[in-house]
Amino acid sequence: MNRNTLLASLLVTLPMAMAAQTTHLVETGGSSLGPTLPYYSPNVLNIQLGDIVTWTNVSGTHNVNADQFFFPTNPEGFSSGTPSNQQWTFSHTFTVAGVYNYMCNTEGHSATQTGRIIVLDASAVPDLPAERPFTLSPTTATEHLFVGTGGRAVDHFEVLGLDGRQVAVHTGTHGPVAQLPVHSLPSGNYLLRIVEVHGKATTLRFSKH
């Protein structure tokens, strides 16, 4: 092999070696009944483009849901499927740089069981998404109302009648999504007052079917 051929070979193989994949492990477990509340550990990861994240369920009924329906700012969506109490594993390879939020879909778990993965491109640092408005889904709810917080810390949620009368109060969250029970509300139109930890309040309208 002459010198030029050797140099060309090195130029091809060196980037491939630098781009070798790393697998990051996340444990899922816990229960809303205690003694350990639902969790992902670690719940925040900084990884490189092309890396793999593998979640392993060690206890409880859990899943991994990063669907863009719940997290519209995710560069792409993925999910492990419906929550399961088996000792399952789920892996995802991240091929698009950006910030990914995810949660467990089991009822009540999103209060403590959320995660974030920041995928960096070695050739460019992605911009973090700008603060997004609060979102409600569905706007006509039956059992639960999902509140997208845009990553802001919420102190509490107040459900109000259209006359301003307080109907219910729910504990806040520091996670990206809050799941509020509305099944006991009579059918009709309501206001949801979202109070952040620093006192700022936002009011949105929703309907109960």
Contacts in CASP RR format, 6 or more apart in sequence:
PFRMAT RR
TARGET T0000
AUTHOR 0000-0000-0000
METHOD contacts of the structure
MODEL  1
MNRNTLLASLLVTLPMAMAAQTTHLVETGGSSLGPTLPYYSPNVLNIQLG
DIVTWTNVSGTHNVNADQFFFPTNPEGFSSGTPSNQQWTFSHTFTVAGVY
NYMCNTEGHSATQTGRIIVLDASAVPDLPAERPFTLSPTTATEHLFVGTG
GRAVDHFEVLGLDGRQVAVHTGTHGPVAQLPVHSLPSGNYLLRIVEVHGK
ATTLRFSKH
1 9 0 8 1.000
18 122 0 8 1.000
19 50 0 8 1.000
19 122 0 8 1.000
21 50 0 8 1.000
21 51 0 8 1.000
21 52 0 8 1.000
21 93 0 8 1.000
22 47 0 8 1.000
22 48 0 8 1.000
22 51 0 8 1.000
22 52 0 8 1.000
23 51 0 8 1.000
23 52 0 8 1.000
23 53 0 8 1.000
23 54 0 8 1.000
23 91 0 8 1.000
24 45 0 8 1.000
24 47 0 8 1.000
24 51 0 8 1.000
24 52 0 8 1.000
24 53 0 8 1.000
24 54 0 8 1.000
25 53 0 8 1.000
25 54 0 8 1.000
25 56 0 8 1.000
26 40 0 8 1.000
26 41 0 8 1.000
26 42 0 8 1.000
26 43 0 8 1.000
26 45 0 8 1.000
26 53 0 8 1.000
26 54 0 8 1.000
26 55 0 8 1.000
26 56 0 8 1.000
27 39 0 8 1.000
27 40 0 8 1.000
27 41 0 8 1.000
27 55 0 8 1.000
27 56 0 8 1.000
27 58 0 8 1.000
28 39 0 8 1.000
28 40 0 8 1.000
28 41 0 8 1.000
28 55 0 8 1.000
28 56 0 8 1.000
28 57 0 8 1.000
28 58 0 8 1.000
28 62 0 8 1.000
28 64 0 8 1.000
28 104 0 8 1.000
28 113 0 8 1.000
29 36 0 8 1.000
29 38 0 8 1.000
29 39 0 8 1.000
29 40 0 8 1.000
29 57 0 8 1.000
29 58 0 8 1.000
29 59 0 8 1.000
29 60 0 8 1.000
29 62 0 8 1.000
30 36 0 8 1.000
30 37 0 8 1.000
30 38 0 8 1.000
30 39 0 8 1.000
30 59 0 8 1.000
30 60 0 8 1.000
30 62 0 8 1.000
31 37 0 8 1.000
31 38 0 8 1.000
31 59 0 8 1.000
31 60 0 8 1.000
32 38 0 8 1.000
32 106 0 8 1.000
32 108 0 8 1.000
32 109 0 8 1.000
36 59 0 8 1.000
37 112 0 8 1.000
37 113 0 8 1.000
38 60 0 8 1.000
38 62 0 8 1.000
38 104 0 8 1.000
38 106 0 8 1.000
38 108 0 8 1.000
38 109 0 8 1.000
38 112 0 8 1.000
38 113 0 8 1.000
39 112 0 8 1.000
39 113 0 8 1.000
40 55 0 8 1.000
40 104 0 8 1.000
40 113 0 8 1.000
40 114 0 8 1.000
40 115 0 8 1.000
43 114 0 8 1.000
43 115 0 8 1.000
43 116 0 8 1.000
44 115 0 8 1.000
44 116 0 8 1.000
44 117 0 8 1.000
44 118 0 8 1.000
45 53 0 8 1.000
45 116 0 8 1.000
45 117 0 8 1.000
45 118 0 8 1.000
46 118 0 8 1.000
46 120 0 8 1.000
47 53 0 8 1.000
47 94 0 8 1.000
47 117 0 8 1.000
47 118 0 8 1.000
47 119 0 8 1.000
47 120 0 8 1.000
48 119 0 8 1.000
48 120 0 8 1.000
48 121 0 8 1.000
48 122 0 8 1.000
49 94 0 8 1.000
49 95 0 8 1.000
49 96 0 8 1.000
49 97 0 8 1.000
49 119 0 8 1.000
49 120 0 8 1.000
49 121 0 8 1.000
49 122 0 8 1.000
50 93 0 8 1.000
50 94 0 8 1.000
50 95 0 8 1.000
50 119 0 8 1.000
51 93 0 8 1.000
51 94 0 8 1.000
51 119 0 8 1.000
52 91 0 8 1.000
52 92 0 8 1.000
52 93 0 8 1.000
52 94 0 8 1.000
53 91 0 8 1.000
53 92 0 8 1.000
53 94 0 8 1.000
53 117 0 8 1.000
54 89 0 8 1.000
54 90 0 8 1.000
54 91 0 8 1.000
55 64 0 8 1.000
55 80 0 8 1.000
55 89 0 8 1.000
55 90 0 8 1.000
55 91 0 8 1.000
56 87 0 8 1.000
56 88 0 8 1.000
56 89 0 8 1.000
57 84 0 8 1.000
57 85 0 8 1.000
57 86 0 8 1.000
57 87 0 8 1.000
57 88 0 8 1.000
57 89 0 8 1.000
58 87 0 8 1.000
60 85 0 8 1.000
61 83 0 8 1.000
61 84 0 8 1.000
61 85 0 8 1.000
61 106 0 8 1.000
62 83 0 8 1.000
62 84 0 8 1.000
62 104 0 8 1.000
62 106 0 8 1.000
62 109 0 8 1.000
62 113 0 8 1.000
63 79 0 8 1.000
63 80 0 8 1.000
63 81 0 8 1.000
63 82 0 8 1.000
63 83 0 8 1.000
63 84 0 8 1.000
63 104 0 8 1.000
63 105 0 8 1.000
63 106 0 8 1.000
64 78 0 8 1.000
64 79 0 8 1.000
64 80 0 8 1.000
64 81 0 8 1.000
64 90 0 8 1.000
64 92 0 8 1.000
64 102 0 8 1.000
64 104 0 8 1.000
65 79 0 8 1.000
65 80 0 8 1.000
65 81 0 8 1.000
65 102 0 8 1.000
65 103 0 8 1.000
65 104 0 8 1.000
65 105 0 8 1.000
66 74 0 8 1.000
66 77 0 8 1.000
66 78 0 8 1.000
66 79 0 8 1.000
66 100 0 8 1.000
66 101 0 8 1.000
66 102 0 8 1.000
67 77 0 8 1.000
67 78 0 8 1.000
67 79 0 8 1.000
68 74 0 8 1.000
68 76 0 8 1.000
68 77 0 8 1.000
69 137 0 8 1.000
70 103 0 8 1.000
70 137 0 8 1.000
70 146 0 8 1.000
70 148 0 8 1.000
70 177 0 8 1.000
71 77 0 8 1.000
71 100 0 8 1.000
71 101 0 8 1.000
71 102 0 8 1.000
71 176 0 8 1.000
71 177 0 8 1.000
72 132 0 8 1.000
72 135 0 8 1.000
73 99 0 8 1.000
73 101 0 8 1.000
73 129 0 8 1.000
73 132 0 8 1.000
73 150 0 8 1.000
74 99 0 8 1.000
74 100 0 8 1.000
74 101 0 8 1.000
75 96 0 8 1.000
75 97 0 8 1.000
75 98 0 8 1.000
75 99 0 8 1.000
75 100 0 8 1.000
75 119 0 8 1.000
76 96 0 8 1.000
77 100 0 8 1.000
78 92 0 8 1.000
80 88 0 8 1.000
80 90 0 8 1.000
82 105 0 8 1.000
83 104 0 8 1.000
83 105 0 8 1.000
83 106 0 8 1.000
94 100 0 8 1.000
94 117 0 8 1.000
94 119 0 8 1.000
96 119 0 8 1.000
97 119 0 8 1.000
97 120 0 8 1.000
97 121 0 8 1.000
97 124 0 8 1.000
97 126 0 8 1.000
98 118 0 8 1.000
98 119 0 8 1.000
98 120 0 8 1.000
98 126 0 8 1.000
99 116 0 8 1.000
99 117 0 8 1.000
99 118 0 8 1.000
99 119 0 8 1.000
99 126 0 8 1.000
99 128 0 8 1.000
99 129 0 8 1.000
100 116 0 8 1.000
100 117 0 8 1.000
100 118 0 8 1.000
100 119 0 8 1.000
101 114 0 8 1.000
101 115 0 8 1.000
101 116 0 8 1.000
101 151 0 8 1.000
101 176 0 8 1.000
102 114 0 8 1.000
102 115 0 8 1.000
102 116 0 8 1.000
102 117 0 8 1.000
103 109 0 8 1.000
103 110 0 8 1.000
103 113 0 8 1.000
103 114 0 8 1.000
103 115 0 8 1.000
103 175 0 8 1.000
103 176 0 8 1.000
103 177 0 8 1.000
104 110 0 8 1.000
104 113 0 8 1.000
104 114 0 8 1.000
106 113 0 8 1.000
107 144 0 8 1.000
107 179 0 8 1.000
108 179 0 8 1.000
110 173 0 8 1.000
110 175 0 8 1.000
110 177 0 8 1.000
110 178 0 8 1.000
110 179 0 8 1.000
111 171 0 8 1.000
111 173 0 8 1.000
111 178 0 8 1.000
111 179 0 8 1.000
114 175 0 8 1.000
114 176 0 8 1.000
114 177 0 8 1.000
116 176 0 8 1.000
119 126 0 8 1.000
120 126 0 8 1.000
131 150 0 8 1.000
131 152 0 8 1.000
132 150 0 8 1.000
133 150 0 8 1.000
134 147 0 8 1.000
134 148 0 8 1.000
134 149 0 8 1.000
134 150 0 8 1.000
134 152 0 8 1.000
134 194 0 8 1.000
134 202 0 8 1.000
134 204 0 8 1.000
135 147 0 8 1.000
135 148 0 8 1.000
135 150 0 8 1.000
136 145 0 8 1.000
136 146 0 8 1.000
136 147 0 8 1.000
136 148 0 8 1.000
136 192 0 8 1.000
136 204 0 8 1.000
136 206 0 8 1.000
137 145 0 8 1.000
137 146 0 8 1.000
137 148 0 8 1.000
138 145 0 8 1.000
138 146 0 8 1.000
139 206 0 8 1.000
139 207 0 8 1.000
140 206 0 8 1.000
140 207 0 8 1.000
140 208 0 8 1.000
140 209 0 8 1.000
141 182 0 8 1.000
141 206 0 8 1.000
141 207 0 8 1.000
141 208 0 8 1.000
141 209 0 8 1.000
142 182 0 8 1.000
142 183 0 8 1.000
142 208 0 8 1.000
142 209 0 8 1.000
143 181 0 8 1.000
143 182 0 8 1.000
143 183 0 8 1.000
144 179 0 8 1.000
144 180 0 8 1.000
144 181 0 8 1.000
144 182 0 8 1.000
144 183 0 8 1.000
145 179 0 8 1.000
145 180 0 8 1.000
145 182 0 8 1.000
145 192 0 8 1.000
145 206 0 8 1.000
146 177 0 8 1.000
146 178 0 8 1.000
146 179 0 8 1.000
146 180 0 8 1.000
147 154 0 8 1.000
147 157 0 8 1.000
147 177 0 8 1.000
147 178 0 8 1.000
147 179 0 8 1.000
147 180 0 8 1.000
147 192 0 8 1.000
147 194 0 8 1.000
148 176 0 8 1.000
148 177 0 8 1.000
148 178 0 8 1.000
149 173 0 8 1.000
149 175 0 8 1.000
149 176 0 8 1.000
149 177 0 8 1.000
149 178 0 8 1.000
149 194 0 8 1.000
150 176 0 8 1.000
151 174 0 8 1.000
151 175 0 8 1.000
151 176 0 8 1.000
152 196 0 8 1.000
153 173 0 8 1.000
153 174 0 8 1.000
153 196 0 8 1.000
153 197 0 8 1.000
154 172 0 8 1.000
154 173 0 8 1.000
154 174 0 8 1.000
154 178 0 8 1.000
154 194 0 8 1.000
154 195 0 8 1.000
154 196 0 8 1.000
154 197 0 8 1.000
155 172 0 8 1.000
155 195 0 8 1.000
155 196 0 8 1.000
155 197 0 8 1.000
155 199 0 8 1.000
156 169 0 8 1.000
156 170 0 8 1.000
156 171 0 8 1.000
156 172 0 8 1.000
156 195 0 8 1.000
157 169 0 8 1.000
157 170 0 8 1.000
157 171 0 8 1.000
157 172 0 8 1.000
157 178 0 8 1.000
157 180 0 8 1.000
157 192 0 8 1.000
157 193 0 8 1.000
157 194 0 8 1.000
157 195 0 8 1.000
158 166 0 8 1.000
158 168 0 8 1.000
158 169 0 8 1.000
158 170 0 8 1.000
158 192 0 8 1.000
158 193 0 8 1.000
158 195 0 8 1.000
159 166 0 8 1.000
159 167 0 8 1.000
159 168 0 8 1.000
159 169 0 8 1.000
159 170 0 8 1.000
159 180 0 8 1.000
159 182 0 8 1.000
159 185 0 8 1.000
159 190 0 8 1.000
159 191 0 8 1.000
159 192 0 8 1.000
159 193 0 8 1.000
160 166 0 8 1.000
160 167 0 8 1.000
160 190 0 8 1.000
160 191 0 8 1.000
160 192 0 8 1.000
160 193 0 8 1.000
160 203 0 8 1.000
161 167 0 8 1.000
161 189 0 8 1.000
161 190 0 8 1.000
161 191 0 8 1.000
162 189 0 8 1.000
162 190 0 8 1.000
162 191 0 8 1.000
164 191 0 8 1.000
167 185 0 8 1.000
167 190 0 8 1.000
168 185 0 8 1.000
170 178 0 8 1.000
170 180 0 8 1.000
170 181 0 8 1.000
172 178 0 8 1.000
180 192 0 8 1.000
182 208 0 8 1.000
185 208 0 8 1.000
186 208 0 8 1.000
187 208 0 8 1.000
187 209 0 8 1.000
188 207 0 8 1.000
188 208 0 8 1.000
189 205 0 8 1.000
189 206 0 8 1.000
189 207 0 8 1.000
189 208 0 8 1.000
190 205 0 8 1.000
190 206 0 8 1.000
190 207 0 8 1.000
190 208 0 8 1.000
191 203 0 8 1.000
191 204 0 8 1.000
191 205 0 8 1.000
191 206 0 8 1.000
192 203 0 8 1.000
192 204 0 8 1.000
192 205 0 8 1.000
192 206 0 8 1.000
193 201 0 8 1.000
193 202 0 8 1.000
193 203 0 8 1.000
194 201 0 8 1.000
194 202 0 8 1.000
194 203 0 8 1.000
194 204 0 8 1.000
195 201 0 8 1.000
196 202 0 8 1.000
END
